[in-house]
């Protein structure tokens, strides 16, 4: 097989893996892990009291809006990807220049 055909087949496979679960079940619920975790904790121990509160919630006197939480998560993700890409780029260039293993 040509390299182009393999790439095309893999791309189609990846898209199918991403989108088939979205349409496979009509009654599927998409919830965050925080919600699922708090539900399980309440089932196990209904009298559970957290030992700490989020600092930002103390500063502003309530929960952050969902849009702000999403923004902070995206910024955190972008910084992490930038750091990983930087170091991977350095490793590739180091190998190209023959400076290290």
C-alpha positions as CSV (number, residue, x, y, z in Angstrom):
1,X,0.0,0.0,0.0
2,X,1.1,3.5,-0.6
3,X,1.9,5.7,2.3
4,X,-0.8,8.1,1.3
5,X,-3.5,5.4,1.4
6,X,-2.4,4.2,4.8
7,X,-2.6,7.8,6.2
8,X,-6.0,8.2,4.7
9,X,-7.3,4.9,6.2
10,X,-5.9,5.8,9.6
11,X,-7.4,9.2,9.5
12,X,-10.8,7.8,8.6
13,X,-10.4,5.2,11.4
14,X,-9.6,7.9,14.0
15,X,-12.6,10.0,13.0
16,X,-14.9,7.0,13.2
17,X,-13.5,6.2,16.7
18,X,-14.3,9.7,17.8
19,X,-17.8,10.1,16.3
20,X,-19.4,6.7,16.5
21,X,-19.7,6.8,20.3
22,X,-21.5,10.1,20.1
23,X,-24.3,8.5,18.0
24,X,-24.3,5.0,19.3
25,X,-26.5,5.6,22.3
26,X,-29.2,8.1,22.4
27,X,-29.6,8.0,26.2
28,X,-25.9,8.6,27.0
29,X,-25.1,11.3,29.4
30,X,-21.8,13.2,29.3
31,X,-20.9,14.4,32.8
32,X,-17.6,15.5,34.3
33,X,-15.5,13.3,36.6
34,X,-16.0,15.8,39.4
35,X,-19.7,15.2,39.3
36,X,-19.3,11.4,39.2
37,X,-16.7,11.5,42.0
38,X,-18.9,13.6,44.3
39,X,-21.9,11.3,43.7
40,X,-19.9,8.2,44.6
41,X,-18.6,9.9,47.8
42,X,-22.1,10.8,48.8
43,X,-23.2,7.2,48.3
44,X,-20.4,5.8,50.4
45,X,-20.4,8.4,53.2
46,X,-23.3,10.8,53.3
47,X,-21.8,12.8,56.2
48,X,-18.5,13.6,54.3
49,X,-17.1,17.1,54.8
50,X,-14.3,18.3,52.6
51,X,-11.2,19.4,54.5
52,X,-10.3,22.2,52.1
53,X,-12.0,24.7,49.8
54,X,-10.8,26.0,46.5
55,X,-8.8,29.2,47.0
56,X,-10.4,31.1,44.2
57,X,-13.9,30.3,45.5
58,X,-12.9,31.9,48.8
59,X,-11.5,35.0,47.1
60,X,-14.6,35.7,45.0
61,X,-17.2,34.3,47.5
62,X,-18.7,31.7,45.2
63,X,-18.1,29.3,42.3
64,X,-16.5,30.3,39.1
65,X,-18.7,30.5,36.1
66,X,-18.4,27.5,33.7
67,X,-16.9,29.7,31.0
68,X,-14.1,30.9,33.2
69,X,-13.4,27.3,34.4
70,X,-13.2,26.2,30.7
71,X,-10.9,29.2,29.9
72,X,-8.5,28.3,32.8
73,X,-8.5,24.7,31.8
74,X,-7.7,25.6,28.2
75,X,-4.9,28.0,29.2
76,X,-3.4,25.2,31.5
77,X,-3.6,22.8,28.6
78,X,-2.0,25.2,26.2
79,X,0.9,25.8,28.6
80,X,1.4,22.1,29.1
81,X,1.4,21.4,25.4
82,X,3.8,24.2,24.8
83,X,6.3,22.9,27.3
84,X,6.1,19.3,26.0
85,X,6.4,20.5,22.4
86,X,9.4,22.7,23.3
87,X,11.3,19.8,24.9
88,X,10.4,17.4,22.2
89,X,11.7,19.9,19.6
90,X,14.9,20.3,21.5
91,X,15.4,16.5,21.5
92,X,14.8,16.3,17.8
93,X,17.2,19.1,17.0
94,X,19.8,17.6,19.3
95,X,19.6,14.3,17.4
96,X,19.8,16.1,14.1
97,X,22.9,17.9,15.2
98,X,24.4,14.7,16.6
99,X,25.0,16.2,20.1
100,X,23.4,13.5,22.2
101,X,21.4,10.4,22.6
